[in-house]
Amino acid sequence: MTLNVTQPCQEEDKVSNLSTGGEFITEAQLYFILLSIIALTQVFSIGGMITNSINIAVFVKLGFNETSNMSLLTLALSDLLSTILTLWGTLCITPGFSDAELPFLPTEIAQLTGAGLSMLVLRCTAWVTAFISFERCLCILIPLKVKKWITPKTTTAVLVAIPIVTIVLSIGMYWRWNFVWKFLPGRNATVLGVKVVNTPFLDLKEKIENIIFGLIQPIVAFVTVLVCTVFLVVYLRRSSQWRKSMASAGGKTAGGDNSSRVKLKQNISKKEEKVVRLVTSIATIFMVCYTPNTLMFLNMAIFPSFSLFGQHRNVFILLYLVSVLANSVSASVNIFIYYNMGTRYMNALRLMFHFDSEDSVK
């Protein structure tokens, strides 16, 4: 979905403002807010393109001996593509660009090349995040068996299957939206645009897809990440309490061998705890930033008037762009989590910018 903020709604009978009691935000207020959100989104998108490019380079340098590096690399690739598409989509609805005499209609072309693809990538990001969280839960629940189940080959298969399945299930979007050439009398020019194909079959198909991919899929992914994150938070608290009790017991127990074993277990627990904290932080940011998107589709399913041409059009547009901004933030900030919580990542990054020697990453 792509919105043209430079043009007020033309369907007077379908849209009302605060004075009529049907809308909460007027067109003038919405215009100013949307321009601010679009500008912020573009800033975060550009920043995300830079940070995710760095993330990709670092994870490639670290190698793929650990399956977690493979998952985080895939997440960085997904976030990079997401920020590129978001930047393009918001550029197409920016005043000046959308009104320019281009050989294509920006607000229409962005339907397929911006917003549509961006939502597809967001679904991939959601499932990759869910897989990362679930994998870490397995490492805690069945530490002795997880390495037999979650191997590099298994991880690769899952990470490749996620985008393939998502693309196959979402490709139907392009049955309804087609690229066509349109003649504009005002400009006396033929430009590339988009035509919507309306048939009873496609109408029914779109309703089913909206329920599955717009409502069920994001909620399932969100709940999966939520449950795994809650489990990881509980584990962190118990791990912290265990280390404190072991430190206290180790200090009171005589004998060097016992003290060494206690310290070894504490070091192992600390290393695992760092990884869990990293995954928990990534999952928490994802959930916070994914909430507006989930709320938007949930409201669309419950309230028919909550749509682009419904009674509450202005609130719908606002929530849509807030969700786009939140997604761009989520795709941009992971580098700070990796740097502060991943020692090997930090060392590799410092080496890449020539702050440290080669020995620091080994």
C-alpha positions, 0 to 999 in steps of 0.5 A: 500500500502506498499513499499520496500525501500531496493530494487530499481525499477526493471522496467527500462522502467517505471521509469526514473530520473532527467537525463531523464526529467521524474522524479524529485528525483533520487533513491539515493536521495529518499532512504536517504529521505525515511529512514529519514521519516520512522525513524521519523514516527516510533518515532511519532508512538511510542509516539502516542501509549503512548499519546493515551493510556493516553488519553483513561485512562483520558477520561474513568476516566472523564466519559461519562456524556458529549457526547464530552468525548465519541467522544474524547475517540473514536478519541483516540482509533482510533489514538491508533490503527492507530499508532500501524498499522503505526509502524508495516507497517513502520517496515516491510519496514525498512532495516534489518527487511524486509531483515531478514529471517523470516517465512513471507515476511514483505513487502507483509504481511504489504500490508494487516496487515499494510497499508491496515488496517491503511488506513481503520482506517484513514477513521474512524478518518476522520469521527469521526473528522468530527462528532466532528466538526459538533456536536460543530457547532450544539451546537452553531447554535441550543443550545436549541435543540442540547441536544435533538438530540445529546444524549449519545445514539445518539452519541454512535450509530454514533460512533459505526456506523462509523467503522462498515460502513467503514469496511463493505465498505472496506472489498472488499480489501481482495477479491483481496489480499490473503494470500498464502504460497510461496516457495523461492528457494534462501532460500530453505524455504516456507514463508507466502506472499500475492497473488494478484488476477486479474480478470476483475470484481475485476479490475473494482471493484478496480477502483470504490473503488479507486474513492469512498474511495480514492478520494470522501470519503477523500475529503468529510470528509476533506471539512466537517471538513474545513467548520465546522472549518471555522464556529467555527473560525468565532464564536470565533472571534465574541464571543471574540468581544462580551465579550469585548463589554459586559465587557465595557458595564458592567463596565459602567452600574450601578446596581449590578444585571445587572453586575452579569448577564453580568459576568454570560454570560461571564463565560458561553461564556468563557466555550463554547469558550474553548471547541470550541478552543479545537475542532478547534485545533484538526480539524486544525491539522487533516486538515494540516496532512490529506492534503498530503493524499488527494493530493496523491489520487487526483493526482492518479485520475488526472495523470495516471503516478503518481503511484507506477509503473508510470513515477513519481514513486519516487515522488509518494513514497515520497508523500505516506510516507510523508502522513504516517508521517503526519498521525502519527503526527496528531495521536500523538499530541492531548494530548497537546491540551487537556492538555492546553485547557481542565481544567478537562482533565488537572486536571484528568491527574495530579491526575492520576500521583499523582500531585493533590488531588481527589478534583481537578477533581470534 
